Amino acid sequence: MTFKRIMADNVLLKQKEAKETTASGIILATTNKEKPAIYEVVAAGPDASELKSGDLVVVGKFTGTDITLDKVDYKFVKLEDILAVVGE
């Protein structure tokens, strides 16, 4: 199943994977850590045209509606809930 169309000023986000490594290159487990508030824009509705797929955004900790589709976690937020667009 896929998303056919995002409505109004809704934005579909996907959690940006945060990999933490030590100075020697060892990847640290992140299972017990809090998820970062940085998400990647998957799609945006017509009233959120200033965002495009691939943009990285910051949202509030308790913002939006979580949904799982085909074992992938997504978050729906309103455009007004996005705090900033950030660079990589």
GROMACS elastic network, one bead per residue, 0.5 to 0.9 nm:
[ bonds ]
;  ai    aj funct       b0    kb
    1    69     6  0.73083   500
    1    70     6  0.70481   500
    2    69     6  0.79029   500
    2    70     6  0.85677   500
    3     6     6  0.73751   500
    3    43     6  0.89959   500
    5    43     6  0.84149   500
    5    44     6  0.86293   500
    5    45     6  0.74483   500
    6     9     6  0.82253   500
    6    10     6  0.64394   500
    6    11     6  0.71353   500
    6    12     6  0.75445   500
    6    43     6  0.69037   500
    6    44     6  0.59964   500
    6    46     6  0.77542   500
    7    10     6  0.59434   500
    7    11     6  0.84416   500
    7    44     6  0.78721   500
    7    46     6  0.69101   500
    7    47     6  0.81108   500
    8    11     6  0.88079   500
    8    44     6  0.84420   500
    8    45     6  0.50588   500
    8    46     6  0.57644   500
    8    47     6  0.51807   500
    8    48     6  0.73810   500
    8    78     6  0.88729   500
    9    44     6  0.71415   500
    9    45     6  0.51914   500
    9    46     6  0.65616   500
    9    49     6  0.84106   500
    9    77     6  0.85449   500
    9    78     6  0.58124   500
    9    79     6  0.55641   500
    9    80     6  0.83800   500
   10    43     6  0.87349   500
   10    44     6  0.61018   500
   10    45     6  0.54119   500
   10    46     6  0.85154   500
   10    47     6  0.78106   500
   10    48     6  0.70179   500
   10    76     6  0.66014   500
   10    77     6  0.57205   500
   10    79     6  0.60588   500
   11    41     6  0.70943   500
   11    42     6  0.77460   500
   11    43     6  0.60349   500
   11    45     6  0.62198   500
   11    48     6  0.72388   500
   11    51     6  0.84838   500
   11    75     6  0.82045   500
   11    76     6  0.56792   500
   11    77     6  0.53610   500
   11    78     6  0.60311   500
   11    79     6  0.63898   500
   12    40     6  0.85661   500
   12    41     6  0.60884   500
   12    42     6  0.54588   500
   12    43     6  0.52319   500
   12    44     6  0.61408   500
   12    45     6  0.85667   500
   12    74     6  0.67866   500
   12    75     6  0.58802   500
   12    77     6  0.67049   500
   12    78     6  0.89528   500
   13    16     6  0.89232   500
   13    39     6  0.58172   500
   13    40     6  0.54688   500
   13    42     6  0.53664   500
   13    43     6  0.72755   500
   13    44     6  0.87786   500
   13    57     6  0.86956   500
   13    73     6  0.88796   500
   13    74     6  0.56029   500
   13    75     6  0.50626   500
   13    76     6  0.62378   500
   13    77     6  0.76817   500
   14    38     6  0.89678   500
   14    39     6  0.54844   500
   14    40     6  0.52307   500
   14    41     6  0.65190   500
   14    42     6  0.65109   500
   14    72     6  0.83046   500
   14    73     6  0.66286   500
   14    75     6  0.63350   500
   15    18     6  0.88653   500
   15    35     6  0.83228   500
   15    36     6  0.80413   500
   15    37     6  0.80708   500
   15    38     6  0.68322   500
   15    40     6  0.63414   500
   15    73     6  0.73737   500
   15    74     6  0.69777   500
   15    75     6  0.79495   500
   16    36     6  0.77044   500
   16    37     6  0.84132   500
   16    38     6  0.59506   500
   16    40     6  0.58321   500
   16    56     6  0.81019   500
   17    35     6  0.88252   500
   17    36     6  0.84024   500
   17    38     6  0.88150   500
   17    39     6  0.85422   500
   18    30     6  0.80730   500
   18    35     6  0.82565   500
   18    36     6  0.73465   500
   19    27     6  0.68432   500
   19    28     6  0.73411   500
   19    29     6  0.83144   500
   19    30     6  0.77366   500
   20    26     6  0.83402   500
   20    27     6  0.58086   500
   20    28     6  0.55491   500
   20    29     6  0.78225   500
   20    30     6  0.78125   500
   21    24     6  0.77099   500
   21    25     6  0.54263   500
   21    26     6  0.52005   500
   21    28     6  0.56474   500
   22    25     6  0.51743   500
   22    26     6  0.52510   500
   22    27     6  0.66429   500
   22    28     6  0.73080   500
   23    26     6  0.75206   500
   29    32     6  0.77490   500
   29    33     6  0.84339   500
   30    33     6  0.52432   500
   30    34     6  0.80345   500
   30    35     6  0.84129   500
   31    34     6  0.82232   500
   31    35     6  0.89876   500
   33    36     6  0.88694   500
   35    38     6  0.86007   500
   35    61     6  0.89553   500
   36    39     6  0.80824   500
   36    58     6  0.88650   500
   36    61     6  0.86003   500
   37    57     6  0.81730   500
   37    58     6  0.55506   500
   37    59     6  0.57276   500
   37    60     6  0.67121   500
   37    61     6  0.63496   500
   38    56     6  0.65428   500
   38    57     6  0.55633   500
   38    59     6  0.67680   500
   38    86     6  0.84962   500
   39    55     6  0.83246   500
   39    56     6  0.56340   500
   39    57     6  0.54059   500
   39    58     6  0.64086   500
   39    59     6  0.75961   500
   39    75     6  0.87889   500
   40    53     6  0.75710   500
   40    54     6  0.56769   500
   40    55     6  0.56993   500
   40    57     6  0.63349   500
   40    58     6  0.89833   500
   41    44     6  0.73408   500
   41    51     6  0.75513   500
   41    52     6  0.67163   500
   41    53     6  0.50017   500
   41    54     6  0.52542   500
   41    55     6  0.53195   500
   41    56     6  0.63074   500
   41    57     6  0.72063   500
   42    52     6  0.78439   500
   42    54     6  0.64121   500
   42    55     6  0.82669   500
   42    74     6  0.88753   500
   43    51     6  0.82577   500
   43    52     6  0.67842   500
   43    53     6  0.54102   500
   43    54     6  0.85006   500
   44    47     6  0.79544   500
   44    48     6  0.57711   500
   44    49     6  0.68175   500
   44    50     6  0.88145   500
   44    51     6  0.66015   500
   44    52     6  0.67919   500
   44    53     6  0.74688   500
   44    79     6  0.86766   500
   45    48     6  0.53898   500
   45    49     6  0.68818   500
   46    49     6  0.54969   500
   47    50     6  0.83979   500
   47    79     6  0.83449   500
   48    51     6  0.60365   500
   48    52     6  0.86446   500
   48    78     6  0.86851   500
   48    79     6  0.61872   500
   49    52     6  0.70329   500
   51    54     6  0.87407   500
   51    55     6  0.67494   500
   51    79     6  0.89448   500
   51    85     6  0.85980   500
   52    55     6  0.59010   500
   53    56     6  0.88616   500
   55    85     6  0.69344   500
   55    86     6  0.76313   500
   55    87     6  0.80567   500
   56    84     6  0.85251   500
   56    85     6  0.57510   500
   56    86     6  0.54704   500
   56    87     6  0.66496   500
   56    88     6  0.74420   500
   57    82     6  0.66754   500
   57    83     6  0.73034   500
   57    84     6  0.55588   500
   57    86     6  0.56990   500
   57    87     6  0.86172   500
   58    81     6  0.89694   500
   58    82     6  0.60270   500
   58    83     6  0.54652   500
   58    84     6  0.52531   500
   58    85     6  0.64291   500
   58    86     6  0.72842   500
   59    62     6  0.84728   500
   59    63     6  0.66933   500
   59    64     6  0.86956   500
   59    77     6  0.84286   500
   59    81     6  0.62642   500
   59    83     6  0.54557   500
   59    84     6  0.74494   500
   60    63     6  0.51709   500
   60    64     6  0.85043   500
   60    81     6  0.70572   500
   60    82     6  0.74451   500
   60    83     6  0.72651   500
   61    64     6  0.89516   500
   62    65     6  0.89354   500
   63    75     6  0.86663   500
   63    76     6  0.86297   500
   63    77     6  0.67595   500
   63    78     6  0.88653   500
   63    81     6  0.68400   500
   63    82     6  0.88895   500
   64    75     6  0.61513   500
   64    76     6  0.52947   500
   64    78     6  0.72722   500
   64    81     6  0.78224   500
   65    74     6  0.83455   500
   65    75     6  0.54409   500
   65    76     6  0.50981   500
   65    77     6  0.66476   500
   66    73     6  0.71073   500
   66    74     6  0.58310   500
   66    76     6  0.64736   500
   67    72     6  0.83541   500
   67    73     6  0.58942   500
   67    74     6  0.52458   500
   67    75     6  0.60306   500
   67    76     6  0.77041   500
   68    71     6  0.58907   500
   68    72     6  0.53880   500
   68    74     6  0.59746   500
   68    75     6  0.85376   500
   69    72     6  0.53745   500
   69    73     6  0.66121   500
   69    74     6  0.75875   500
   70    73     6  0.84787   500
   77    80     6  0.81378   500
   77    81     6  0.62545   500
   77    82     6  0.75533   500
   78    81     6  0.53669   500
   78    82     6  0.72905   500
   79    82     6  0.56436   500
   79    83     6  0.89296   500
   80    83     6  0.76439   500
   82    85     6  0.78296   500
